[in-house]
Amino acid sequence: MNYILISPYYPGNFQPFAHRLNDAGVKVLGIGEEPYDQLGSELQNSLTEYYRVNNLEDVDEVKRAVAFLFYKHGPIDRIESNNEYWLELDAQLREQFNVFGNKSNDLKKVKYKSEMKKLFKQADVPVVEGRVVKTKKDLSKAINDLGLPVIAKPDNGVGSAATFKLSSKEDVRHFEEEWGEAQVYFLEPYVEGGVLCTFDGLVDQQGNIVFQTSFTYNVPTLELVNGQLDLAYVIQKEIDPKLEAYGKAIVKAFGMKERFFHIEFFKLENGDYVALEYNNRLAGGYTVDMYNFAYSIDLFAQYASLVTGREFKEPDVENQFCIGVTQRDVYDYKHDTNAIYEQFGDRVKFEQRMPDAFAELQGNQFYAINADSQEEVDEIIRFVHKRKNYSIANVKG
């Protein structure tokens, strides 16, 4: 099997995709921008060949790279980055070279928030009503229909980039100036008191869910960035049955195959949920590592098993919570890395400096820490986030 891995070097914690695919007997062919020497010996040894391009944004250059690898190694069975940023590139390449997986037309439903909303409704999952906004006239009508506050996001956009909370007429005026009708936006009512949570997992070649999980944020992403708040998110030991039912219905409606998925919801104060976004890939940052720690699994190896037609193996140990908790360089915390290790010992699975690309959103210093109970989860978050002369409230999923 020939598997082209787009950007095998970055992000660094996704390099195990190459290692585990290679371990499974797959011929892994890398295409990336980094010089070969920068890859390091472990990644070099996992790649049968590496083709360096000057710019992964240059689709023609990347197509020439794929053509070269095709000519040298034979037909290509998979092309994948597992990275949100390159999903459209992956799809274009699959289309050009007739490779299994999503083509460009398949991405419409996972690129546009307005299209996602249609499929959520088709799956009978609650949503908040939204409006597509192309002009200032559309904006005015949408705000009249929806009222304030609203969240304004690019209809085709990733994460919290270029997202605005509009709570007043002044906010709307500011948004109009920033926006300038430059791209299509999607407006929806702001959900008061909603807890941001997810239904995540992996589907096999037939679209069946073979792995599922959920995590809960302490604060919504927009507030996290704008307020430069402390992040904590928790991989749950068990999934709320209502969330699981909604998540499974959505996965069925979207009909993806042999892919990770990451679906965002708000949990409402009444215990129900509203679906927000379907992401056609893994959650970002170190979340995949946290799945592995919480469930005593190696998802990179299990993914390689699926790709090669083997069986997904369920772990036979009890699930734990895993908390991703960060500290920001701008704040003065009471407990440093040594104190955290001293307090929690081998429950600290790892600590890392966050890449600059994620630091503004998530913080600068990241810890992944396992826990057996919600009480331990709360204790860990309080301890890590405790600032000098500052206290933190409990965070519950």
C-alpha positions, 0 to 999 in steps of 0.5 A, spaced: 500 500 500 502 506 498 500 512 502 502 519 501 502 523 508 502 531 506 506 535 511 509 529 515 513 533 520 508 538 522 505 538 527 510 534 531 505 530 535 502 527 528 509 524 526 506 517 529 501 517 523 508 515 519 511 511 524 505 506 525 503 506 518 510 504 517 510 499 522 503 496 519 507 495 512 505 501 509 509 504 504 509 511 507 511 517 502 512 524 505 511 531 501 512 537 505 516 543 506 521 542 511 529 540 508 530 532 509 535 533 514 530 537 519 525 531 519 530 527 524 532 520 524 526 516 526 521 520 521 526 519 516 526 511 517 518 511 517 518 514 510 520 510 504 521 517 500 520 524 502 519 529 496 520 536 498 516 542 495 518 549 496 510 551 498 505 546 500 500 552 498 502 551 490 497 546 488 501 545 481 507 544 485 504 538 490 501 535 484 508 534 480 510 531 487 505 526 487 506 525 479 513 523 481 511 518 487 506 515 482 511 514 477 516 511 481 512 507 486 506 505 482 498 507 484 497 511 490 492 508 495 491 514 500 493 521 500 492 524 507 494 530 512 489 529 518 490 536 518 484 542 517 489 546 514 490 541 508 483 538 507 482 542 501 489 540 498 488 533 500 481 532 496 484 536 490 490 531 490 485 525 491 481 527 485 486 528 480 489 521 482 483 518 483 485 516 490 480 513 495 477 518 500 473 525 500 474 529 493 473 537 493 465 536 492 465 532 498 467 537 502 462 542 501 458 539 507 464 540 512 466 547 510 460 551 510 457 552 517 450 553 513 451 546 510 452 543 516 446 546 519 442 543 514 445 536 515 444 537 523 437 538 522 436 532 517 439 528 523 434 531 528 439 534 532 437 541 535 441 547 532 440 554 533 437 558 527 442 562 523 443 566 517 447 567 511 450 574 510 453 577 504 451 584 504 450 589 510 443 589 508 443 581 509 446 583 516 441 588 518 435 583 516 439 577 520 440 582 526 433 584 526 430 576 525 435 573 530 436 579 535 442 581 539 447 578 542 449 574 536 456 570 534 458 572 527 463 567 523 465 566 516 461 561 513 467 557 510 472 558 516 476 554 521 476 555 529 475 561 532 479 565 526 475 572 524 469 570 529 466 576 532 461 576 538 456 582 537 452 584 543 450 592 541 449 596 535 456 599 536 459 592 536 455 591 529 458 598 526 465 595 528 464 588 525 461 592 519 468 596 518 472 590 519 468 585 515 467 590 509 463 585 505 469 581 504 467 574 505 460 570 506 459 570 514 454 566 518 450 569 524 447 565 529 444 567 536 449 567 542 448 561 547 448 564 554 450 559 559 452 554 554 458 549 556 462 547 549 463 540 549 464 535 543 463 528 540 469 525 537 471 519 534 474 515 528 469 511 523 472 505 519 472 504 511 464 502 511 463 509 516 461 505 522 464 508 528 470 504 531 472 509 537 468 515 540 470 520 546 468 526 548 471 532 551 468 539 555 472 546 555 472 550 561 470 556 557 468 557 550 473 558 545 472 565 543 472 568 550 478 564 551 482 568 546 479 574 547 480 574 555 486 570 554 483 566 559 486 559 562 484 553 558 482 547 561 479 541 557 477 534 560 476 528 556 470 524 559 471 517 562 464 516 559 459 520 554 452 522 556 447 518 552 444 524 549 450 527 546 452 520 544 445 519 540 446 526 537 453 525 535 451 518 532 446 521 528 450 526 525 456 521 523 451 517 519 448 524 516 455 526 514 457 519 511 464 519 512 469 513 511 475 512 514 476 518 518 477 522 524 471 526 526 470 532 531 463 535 532 462 541 537 456 542 541 453 547 546 450 543 552 445 547 555 443 549 562 437 544 561 441 538 560 440 538 552 445 540 547 445 544 540 450 542 535 455 547 532 460 544 527 462 538 524 470 538 523 472 532 518 479 531 522 482 530 529 481 535 534 487 540 534 493 540 539 495 535 543 488 532 544 489 525 540 495 524 545 490 525 551 485 520 548 490 515 548 492 517 555 485 517 557 483 510 554 490 507 554 490 506 547 494 508 541 490 511 536 495 512 531 496 504 531 489 503 530 488 508 525 493 504 521 490 497 522 483 500 519 487 503 513 490 496 512 483 493 513 485 490 519 480 490 526 480 495 530 482 493 537 478 495 543 483 497 550 481 492 555 482 497 561 478 502 565 477 509 562 480 515 565 479 522 565 485 526 562 485 533 563 489 538 558 490 544 562 495 550 560 498 556 563 500 563 560 507 566 560 503 573 561 501 570 568 504 569 575 502 562 577 503 559 584 505 552 582 511 551 576 512 544 573 516 541 578 510 543 583 505 540 579 510 533 578 511 533 585 503 534 587 500 529 581 506 524 580 505 519 574 498 522 573 502 527 569 502 524 562 507 529 559 508 537 559 510 541 553 511 548 550 505 549 546 507 551 538 506 559 537 500 557 532 496 554 538 499 559 544 494 565 543 488 560 543 490 555 548 496 558 552 504 557 552 505 551 557 501 545 556 500 539 561 496 532 560 494 529 567 490 523 568 484 523 573 479 517 576 474 522 578 471 529 577 473 531 584 480 529 582 479 533 575 477 539 579 483 539 584 488 538 578 485 544 574 485 549 581 492 547 582 495 548 575 491 555 574 492 557 581 495 564 580 498 568 586 493 572 590 488 569 585 482 563 585 479 559 580 472 556 580 470 549 579 469 546 572 465 541 571 463 537 564 
